[in-house]
């Protein structure tokens, strides 16, 4: 005779199986275990670095805190820095360089311009054309490729760091020029301050970013100075209707100039930050594979692209991935960390605060004129 099944045992078995499946799913969703020595940093404003927040970041595995330094929060920076140190966390500072509304308003002539290619206008169809004696500028981007802006930014950095506790490192964001300064409209094409003959400031050579890093090191000699770099455009963005809208950026000057500017920086700094804000940059696309797959792609480009553009590969072990912690789900955060670890990055910075990257055209009075650089001529 057949033995009757035991409904209680069957229910228990189902519960056990469900629990095991749930455990497996959770394990799969978690990022890989942190490798030894990995930097796990959190970027916040000083006002968001209170004791409760620091304890929460520690529970989440953070090894250090990056405080965003701005003139508006200068008074809050010192007590926040002291609390970070008291909590036993490593202290870093973050200073935005290229995108500066304050300098842009005070000195509009120092902003990068939008000359040459008109493709950017598809994003701003109502933007008026400049009259004689005028030029369209890229507000609020004030790149250090101008001598006047270089000096002003250096003075501003010194002011922001003055009187603060010594930090493990200082991260300098946006040492490149402005998004779409060549005029194609792609936010990643930020290799030139003026793609055209009109000059309203004194243009510096391609090693300006490396020189800036060296000067900041003098202001904070006990800190590692970490430049934060963005990648360039991609081949699939060349066709009409894509991000470069038919301008041959990928095969033209963009990556050559990117490499030419990055190589001196890589020689000056052992650690480089990579601005890998995959959702803010619109890189959450299936073409990059799994969720946040572009993070891995962006990190890999530092080893893959320079040798193709007369430079040297930069291994991922020297790279600190700057990840997007705002407007994302917990699963998307974990996915970004997973991609950075898969790429072999030195570590990551999870940006709890929004890192602004937007821009808009502004017309200003033009100044002196000059011939385009060899790179600009080769981009046409």
C-alpha positions in Angstrom: 0.0 0.0 0.0 1.2 3.5 -0.8 2.1 5.7 2.2 0.2 8.9 2.5 2.2 12.0 2.1 2.9 14.2 5.2 1.5 17.6 4.5 3.5 19.2 7.4 6.8 17.8 6.1 6.0 19.1 2.6 5.2 22.6 4.0 8.4 22.6 5.9 10.4 21.5 2.9 8.8 24.2 0.8 9.7 26.9 3.4 13.3 25.6 3.5 13.6 25.7 -0.3 12.1 29.2 -0.4 14.5 30.4 2.2 17.5 28.9 0.4 16.4 30.5 -2.9 16.0 33.8 -1.1 19.4 33.6 0.3 20.9 32.8 -3.0 19.1 35.7 -4.6 20.3 38.1 -1.9 23.9 36.8 -2.3 23.7 37.3 -6.0 22.4 40.9 -5.7 25.2 41.9 -3.3 28.4 43.3 -4.8 31.5 41.1 -4.6 33.4 41.1 -1.3 35.5 44.2 -0.9 39.2 43.4 -1.9 41.9 44.2 0.7 42.8 47.8 0.7 39.8 49.0 -1.3 38.9 52.7 -0.8 35.2 53.0 0.0 34.5 56.7 0.3 31.3 58.7 0.6 30.9 62.2 -0.8 28.7 64.5 1.2 28.4 68.2 2.0 29.7 69.2 5.4 26.2 69.8 6.8 25.4 66.1 6.0 28.4 64.8 7.9 26.9 64.7 11.4 27.6 61.9 13.9 24.5 59.9 13.1 25.3 60.1 9.4 28.9 59.1 9.9 27.9 56.1 12.0 25.5 55.0 9.2 28.2 55.3 6.6 30.5 53.2 8.8 27.9 50.5 9.1 27.6 50.5 5.3 31.3 49.8 5.1 32.8 53.3 4.3 36.5 53.7 5.0 36.5 57.5 4.5 34.4 60.6 4.0 34.9 63.2 1.2 33.6 66.6 2.2 32.5 68.9 -0.6 34.1 72.3 -0.1 32.2 75.4 -1.2 32.3 79.1 -0.1 28.8 78.8 1.2 29.7 76.0 3.6 33.1 77.2 4.7 32.0 77.6 8.4 30.6 74.0 8.5 33.7 72.4 6.9 36.1 72.5 9.9 33.7 71.0 12.5 32.6 68.4 9.9 36.2 67.5 9.2 37.0 67.1 12.9 34.0 64.8 13.4 35.2 62.6 10.5 38.6 62.2 12.1 37.1 61.6 15.5 35.0 58.8 14.1 38.1 57.1 12.8 37.3 57.6 9.2 39.8 58.8 6.6 39.2 62.5 5.6 39.2 63.7 2.0 38.1 67.0 0.4 36.2 67.5 -2.9 36.6 70.7 -4.8 34.7 71.5 -8.0 37.0 73.3 -10.5 35.6 73.7 -14.0 32.0 74.3 -13.3 31.9 77.6 -11.3 28.8 79.8 -11.4 30.5 82.3 -9.2 33.5 82.8 -11.5 31.2 82.6 -14.6 29.1 85.5 -13.3 32.1 87.6 -12.2 34.2 86.9 -15.4 32.0 85.7 -18.3 34.9 86.2 -20.6 36.7 83.3 -18.9 34.0 80.8 -19.8 34.6 78.2 -22.6 32.9 79.1 -25.9 30.6 77.4 -28.4 32.1 78.2 -31.8 32.5 76.2 -35.0 30.1 73.3 -35.0 26.4 74.4 -34.6 25.0 70.9 -33.6 24.6 72.0 -30.0 21.8 74.2 -31.1 19.4 71.3 -31.5 19.4 71.1 -27.7 18.8 74.9 -27.4 16.8 75.8 -30.5 15.7 79.2 -29.1 19.3 80.4 -28.4 19.9 83.5 -30.4 22.8 83.9 -32.8 25.7 86.2 -31.6 25.9 89.6 -33.3 29.1 91.2 -34.4 31.5 91.5 -31.5 29.8 88.8 -29.5 30.4 85.1 -28.8 28.4 82.3 -27.4 29.8 81.0 -24.1 29.2 77.8 -22.2 27.7 78.8 -18.8 28.9 78.2 -16.1 32.1 76.4 -17.2 35.3 78.3 -16.5 38.1 75.9 -17.5 41.7 76.1 -16.2 42.9 76.1 -19.9 42.8 79.9 -19.5 45.6 81.5 -17.6 43.3 84.0 -16.0 40.9 81.2 -14.8 43.8 79.0 -13.8 45.1 81.7 -11.4 41.6 82.5 -10.0 40.8 78.8 -9.4 44.1 78.3 -7.6 43.4 81.2 -5.4 39.9 79.8 -4.7 41.3 76.4 -3.8 43.8 77.9 -1.4 41.0 79.9 0.3 38.8 76.8 0.6 41.6 74.7 2.2 42.9 77.4 4.5 42.4 76.5 8.2 41.1 73.0 7.6 42.5 69.8 9.2 45.0 68.0 7.0 43.3 65.4 4.7 44.3 62.1 3.3 43.5 63.4 -0.2 42.0 66.3 -2.2 39.9 65.4 -5.2 39.7 68.0 -7.9 36.8 67.6 -10.2 36.4 68.8 -13.8 39.9 69.8 -14.7 38.9 69.4 -18.4 37.1 72.1 -20.3 33.4 72.4 -20.8 30.9 69.8 -22.1 30.3 70.2 -25.8 32.8 73.0 -26.1 33.6 71.8 -29.6 30.0 72.5 -30.5 28.8 69.0 -31.3 26.4 68.9 -28.4 27.9 65.8 -26.7 28.4 66.3 -23.0 31.5 64.1 -23.1 33.3 66.2 -25.7 35.1 68.5 -23.3 38.6 68.7 -24.7 38.9 72.3 -26.0 38.0 75.7 -24.5 37.6 77.5 -27.8 36.8 75.6 -31.0 37.1 78.7 -33.2 39.0 82.0 -33.7 37.4 84.2 -31.0 39.5 84.4 -27.8 38.5 86.3 -24.7 41.2 84.9 -22.4 44.7 83.5 -22.7 44.8 79.8 -23.7 47.2 77.5 -21.9 48.9 74.4 -23.4 47.5 70.9 -22.9 49.4 70.2 -19.7 47.5 72.9 -17.8 45.6 70.3 -15.7 48.9 68.6 -14.6 50.3 72.0 -13.7 47.2 72.8 -11.7 47.5 69.5 -9.7 51.2 70.3 -9.0 50.3 73.8 -7.7 47.5 72.5 -5.5 50.0 70.0 -4.0 52.0 73.0 -2.7 48.8 74.3 -1.0 48.2 70.9 0.7 51.5 69.2 0.9 50.4 66.4 3.2 47.5 65.3 1.0 47.3 63.2 -2.1 46.0 65.3 -4.9 43.5 63.2 -7.0 42.3 64.7 -10.3 38.8 63.5 -11.4 38.6 62.9 -15.1 35.7 62.2 -17.5 35.8 59.9 -20.5 35.3 61.1 -24.1 32.7 60.4 -26.7 32.0 56.9 -28.2 32.0 55.6 -31.7 28.3 54.8 -31.8 27.6 58.5 -31.1 29.0 59.7 -34.4 26.0 59.3 -36.8 23.5 62.0 -37.5 20.9 62.1 -34.7 23.2 60.6 -32.1 25.1 62.5 -29.4 27.7 64.0 -31.8 25.1 64.4 -34.5 27.3 63.6 -37.5 30.5 65.3 -36.3 33.4 62.8 -36.6 34.5 63.3 -33.0 35.5 59.8 -32.1 37.8 59.4 -35.1 38.9 63.0 -35.0 40.7 65.1 -32.4 38.7 64.3 -29.3 40.4 61.2 -28.0 43.8 62.4 -29.2 43.4 65.7 -27.2 41.9 63.8 -24.2 45.0 61.6 -24.1 47.4 64.4 -24.7 45.9 66.3 -21.7 45.6 63.2 -19.5 49.1 61.8 -19.9 50.8 64.6 -17.9 48.1 64.3 -15.3 48.8 60.6 -15.0 52.5 61.2 -14.5 51.7 63.8 -11.8 49.2 61.8 -9.8 49.4 58.1 -8.9 45.6 58.0 -8.3 43.0 59.3 -10.8 39.3 59.7 -10.2 36.9 58.7 -13.0 33.6 60.5 -13.2 31.3 57.5 -13.7 27.8 58.9 -13.1 26.1 56.4 -15.3 22.5 57.5 -14.9 23.2 61.3 -14.8 25.2 60.8 -18.0 22.5 58.8 -19.7 24.6 55.7 -19.9 22.0 53.3 -18.4 21.6 51.6 -21.7 21.3 47.9 -22.7 24.4 48.2 -25.0 26.6 48.2 -21.9 25.3 44.9 -20.6 24.2 44.5 -17.0 22.9 47.3 -14.8 25.6 50.0 -14.5 27.7 48.2 -17.1 28.9 51.5 -18.4 30.9 52.0 -15.1 33.1 49.0 -16.1 33.3 50.3 -19.6 34.4 53.8 -18.5 37.1 52.4 -16.2 38.4 50.1 -19.0 38.7 53.0 -21.4 41.6 54.4 -19.5 43.6 51.4 -20.3 42.2 50.8 -23.8 42.0 54.2 -25.5 45.3 56.0 -24.7 47.5 53.4 -26.5 45.3 54.0 -29.6 45.8 57.7 -29.4 49.6 58.0 -28.8 49.5 57.5 -25.1 50.0 54.9 -22.4 47.5 52.6 -20.7 46.4 53.5 -17.2 45.4 50.4 -15.3 42.2 50.2 -13.3 44.2 49.6 -10.1 45.1 53.3 -10.2 41.5 54.5 -10.7 38.9 55.6 -8.1 35.4 55.3 -9.6 33.1 58.2 -8.7 29.6 56.6 -8.6 26.1 58.1 -8.5 24.5 57.8 -5.1 21.6 60.2 -5.7 18.4 59.3 -7.6 19.3 55.6 -7.7 17.9 52.5 -5.9 19.8 50.4 -3.5 20.1 47.8 -6.2 21.6 50.3 -8.6 24.1 51.4 -6.0 25.2 47.8 -5.4 25.4 47.3 -9.2 27.7 50.2 -9.6 30.0 48.9 -6.8 30.0 45.5 -8.5 31.0 46.9 -11.8 33.8 49.0 -10.3 35.2 45.8 -8.5 34.8 43.8 -11.7 36.9 46.3 -13.5 39.6 46.1 -10.8 39.3 49.7 -9.6 41.3 50.9 -6.6 38.0 51.8 -4.9 35.1 54.1 -5.3 33.5 57.3 -4.1 29.7 57.1 -3.7 28.4 60.6 -4.2 25.5 61.1 -1.9 25.2 64.7 -3.1 24.4 65.6 -6.7 27.4 66.4 -8.9 26.2 69.1 -11.3 27.2 68.8 -14.9 24.7 70.9 -16.8 25.4 73.8 -19.0 23.6 76.4 -21.2 24.6 78.9 -23.9 25.1 82.6 -22.9 26.1 85.4 -25.3 28.9 87.7 -24.1 31.0 90.5 -25.7 34.0 89.1 -27.6 37.6 90.1 -27.1 40.8 89.3 -29.0 41.1 86.8 -31.8 43.6 84.2 -32.7 44.2 81.1 -34.9 42.8 77.7 -33.9 45.2 75.2 -32.4 46.5 72.3 -34.5 44.1 70.0 -32.7 41.1 72.2 -33.5 42.0 72.4 -37.1 42.3 68.6 -37.2 38.8 68.1 -35.7 37.0 69.7 -38.7 
